[in-house]
Amino acid sequence: MAESSAGNGPVLLFALPRPRPRVIVKADLLPSISVLSIVGLLGIPLGWLWSRLAPAERVLVSDGNQLLPLQLESWHRFDDLAIYLLLGLAAGVFGGAVVWLLRERRGPVILIAATLGGVLSGWLGMEMGIAFANGHYALSVAPALNSVIEKAPSLESFWALLAQPLATALTYGLLAGWNGRDDLGRRLA
């Protein structure tokens, strides 16, 4: 310490360390359940949108009611998956950015809730999307032999449900890293 020239008292030559902000769990628990629920419910419109965008596969009805895909139509199975992945990534980026805007609740508790909500949303979107698509392409009468029908889009891999939570965590993490404040800007002052 050194004395100031104006006689106002001692001047510190080094900065005192500020106390580190602590993770607040109890105060963030109820809002995190709300975040998990709301992010999870995004799966319903996600599934409906996928069911309208995903292309149907045209198949030939053969003996014994077997469905044989027409040439190049089996590629739509990949298209269905790719469309769902892209919708999940977009929903994850949107969800992560919106959850970041909850300034008083920023932190690991809300991040975990948003990520788990993304898993729930991905699963709910897959289940509801397949249900919506099956309803959209339902057959009213039995198809005739050697006729061409449209088979509802399907999702054959459950790996697609990981796109939304990964995008949510990545977006939230990038925004937290970009913030650079110890308390993530929780305090308004």
C-alpha positions as CSV (number, residue, x, y, z in Angstrom):
1,M,0.0,0.0,0.0
2,A,1.0,3.5,-0.6
3,E,-0.2,6.8,0.7
4,S,-2.0,9.0,-1.9
5,S,-0.6,12.5,-2.5
6,A,-4.0,14.1,-1.7
7,G,-4.1,12.6,1.7
8,N,-7.4,10.7,1.1
9,G,-6.1,7.5,2.5
10,P,-4.2,4.4,1.3
11,V,-4.1,3.5,-2.4
12,L,-4.1,-0.2,-3.3
13,L,-1.3,-1.2,-5.8
14,F,-3.1,-4.5,-6.6
15,A,-6.7,-5.5,-7.2
16,L,-8.4,-7.5,-4.6
17,P,-10.0,-10.7,-6.0
18,R,-13.7,-10.5,-6.4
19,P,-15.7,-13.4,-5.0
20,R,-16.7,-15.9,-7.6
21,P,-20.4,-16.2,-8.4
22,R,-22.0,-19.4,-7.1
23,V,-24.3,-21.6,-9.0
24,I,-27.9,-21.0,-7.8
25,V,-29.8,-24.3,-7.8
26,K,-32.8,-23.8,-5.6
27,A,-34.0,-20.5,-7.2
28,D,-33.5,-22.0,-10.7
29,L,-35.2,-25.3,-10.1
30,L,-38.8,-24.3,-10.8
31,P,-37.9,-22.2,-13.8
32,S,-35.8,-25.0,-15.2
33,I,-38.8,-27.4,-15.0
34,S,-40.8,-24.8,-17.0
35,V,-38.0,-24.5,-19.5
36,L,-37.8,-28.3,-19.9
37,S,-41.6,-28.4,-20.5
38,I,-41.8,-25.6,-22.9
39,V,-38.8,-26.7,-25.0
40,G,-40.1,-30.2,-24.9
41,L,-43.5,-29.1,-26.3
42,L,-41.7,-27.6,-29.3
43,G,-41.6,-31.2,-30.6
44,I,-45.3,-31.1,-31.5
45,P,-45.1,-28.3,-34.1
46,L,-41.7,-29.7,-35.2
47,G,-43.3,-33.1,-35.9
48,W,-46.2,-31.5,-37.8
49,L,-43.9,-29.4,-39.9
50,W,-41.7,-32.5,-40.7
51,S,-44.8,-34.5,-41.7
52,R,-45.7,-31.8,-44.2
53,L,-42.2,-31.3,-45.6
54,A,-41.0,-34.9,-45.8
55,P,-41.6,-36.6,-49.2
56,A,-43.6,-39.7,-49.4
57,E,-42.1,-42.9,-51.0
58,R,-44.0,-44.2,-54.0
59,V,-44.2,-48.0,-53.8
60,L,-45.7,-50.8,-56.0
61,V,-48.2,-53.1,-54.4
62,S,-47.2,-56.7,-55.4
63,D,-48.4,-60.2,-54.5
64,G,-49.1,-60.7,-50.8
65,N,-49.5,-57.0,-50.2
66,Q,-45.8,-56.5,-50.3
67,L,-44.7,-52.9,-50.9
68,L,-41.8,-52.6,-53.4
69,P,-40.2,-49.2,-53.8
70,L,-40.0,-47.8,-57.3
71,Q,-36.6,-47.0,-58.7
72,L,-34.9,-44.0,-56.9
73,E,-37.9,-43.6,-54.5
74,S,-36.0,-45.3,-51.7
75,W,-33.8,-42.3,-51.5
76,H,-36.7,-40.4,-49.8
77,R,-35.9,-42.4,-46.7
78,F,-32.7,-40.4,-46.4
79,D,-34.6,-37.2,-47.3
80,D,-37.0,-37.8,-44.4
81,L,-34.1,-38.2,-42.0
82,A,-32.2,-35.2,-43.3
83,I,-35.2,-32.9,-43.2
84,Y,-35.9,-33.9,-39.6
85,L,-32.2,-33.3,-38.7
86,L,-32.2,-29.9,-40.2
87,L,-35.5,-29.0,-38.5
88,G,-34.1,-30.3,-35.2
89,L,-30.9,-28.2,-35.6
90,A,-33.0,-25.1,-36.3
91,A,-35.2,-25.7,-33.3
92,G,-32.2,-26.2,-31.1
93,V,-30.5,-23.0,-32.2
94,F,-33.7,-21.1,-31.7
95,G,-34.4,-22.7,-28.3
96,G,-30.8,-22.1,-27.1
97,A,-31.0,-18.5,-28.1
98,V,-34.4,-17.9,-26.5
99,V,-33.4,-19.6,-23.2
100,W,-30.2,-17.5,-23.1
101,L,-32.5,-14.4,-23.1
102,L,-33.8,-15.4,-19.7
103,R,-31.2,-13.2,-18.1
104,E,-32.0,-13.7,-14.4
105,R,-31.8,-17.5,-14.8
106,R,-28.6,-18.0,-16.8
107,G,-26.4,-20.8,-15.7
108,P,-25.8,-24.6,-15.8
109,V,-29.2,-25.5,-14.3
110,I,-31.2,-23.9,-17.1
111,L,-28.7,-25.2,-19.7
112,I,-29.3,-28.8,-18.5
113,A,-33.0,-28.2,-18.5
114,A,-33.0,-26.8,-22.0
115,T,-30.9,-29.7,-23.3
116,L,-33.1,-32.3,-21.6
117,G,-36.1,-30.4,-23.1
118,G,-34.4,-30.8,-26.5
119,V,-34.2,-34.5,-26.0
120,L,-37.9,-34.6,-25.1
121,S,-38.7,-32.4,-28.0
122,G,-36.8,-34.6,-30.4
123,W,-38.5,-37.7,-29.2
124,L,-42.0,-36.1,-29.2
125,G,-41.3,-34.6,-32.7
126,M,-40.4,-38.1,-34.0
127,E,-43.4,-39.8,-32.6
128,M,-45.9,-37.0,-33.5
129,G,-44.4,-36.5,-36.9
130,I,-44.8,-40.1,-37.8
131,A,-48.4,-40.1,-36.5
132,F,-49.2,-36.9,-38.4
133,A,-47.7,-38.4,-41.6
134,N,-49.5,-41.7,-41.2
135,G,-52.8,-39.8,-40.9
136,H,-52.0,-37.6,-43.9
137,Y,-51.2,-40.6,-46.2
138,A,-53.8,-43.0,-44.8
139,L,-55.5,-45.3,-47.4
140,S,-59.3,-45.3,-47.4
141,V,-59.6,-48.5,-49.4
142,A,-57.3,-51.5,-49.9
143,P,-54.9,-50.9,-52.9
144,A,-55.3,-53.0,-56.0
145,L,-52.6,-55.4,-57.1
146,N,-49.8,-53.7,-59.2
147,S,-50.9,-50.2,-58.3
148,V,-48.6,-47.5,-57.2
149,I,-49.3,-45.8,-53.8
150,E,-47.6,-43.3,-51.7
151,K,-46.1,-44.6,-48.4
152,A,-46.0,-42.2,-45.5
153,P,-42.5,-40.8,-44.6
154,S,-40.7,-42.5,-41.8
155,L,-37.8,-42.0,-39.5
156,E,-35.6,-45.1,-39.3
157,S,-32.9,-43.9,-37.0
158,F,-33.3,-42.6,-33.4
159,W,-30.0,-40.7,-33.8
160,A,-32.1,-37.9,-35.3
161,L,-33.4,-36.9,-31.9
162,L,-29.9,-35.8,-30.8
163,A,-29.8,-32.9,-33.3
164,Q,-31.9,-30.5,-31.2
165,P,-30.3,-31.0,-27.8
166,L,-26.8,-30.7,-29.3
167,A,-27.7,-27.5,-31.1
168,T,-29.3,-26.1,-28.0
169,A,-26.2,-26.9,-25.8
170,L,-23.9,-25.5,-28.5
171,T,-25.8,-22.3,-29.0
172,Y,-26.1,-21.7,-25.3
173,G,-22.5,-22.5,-24.7
174,L,-21.3,-20.2,-27.5
175,L,-23.5,-17.3,-26.1
176,A,-22.1,-18.0,-22.6
177,G,-18.5,-17.9,-23.9
178,W,-19.2,-14.8,-25.9
179,N,-20.6,-13.1,-22.8
180,G,-17.3,-13.4,-20.9
181,R,-18.8,-12.3,-17.5
182,D,-18.3,-14.3,-14.4
183,D,-22.0,-14.2,-13.5
184,L,-23.1,-14.5,-17.2
185,G,-24.9,-11.1,-16.9
186,R,-27.4,-12.4,-14.3
187,R,-27.3,-9.2,-12.3
188,L,-28.9,-6.3,-14.1
189,A,-26.6,-3.7,-12.4
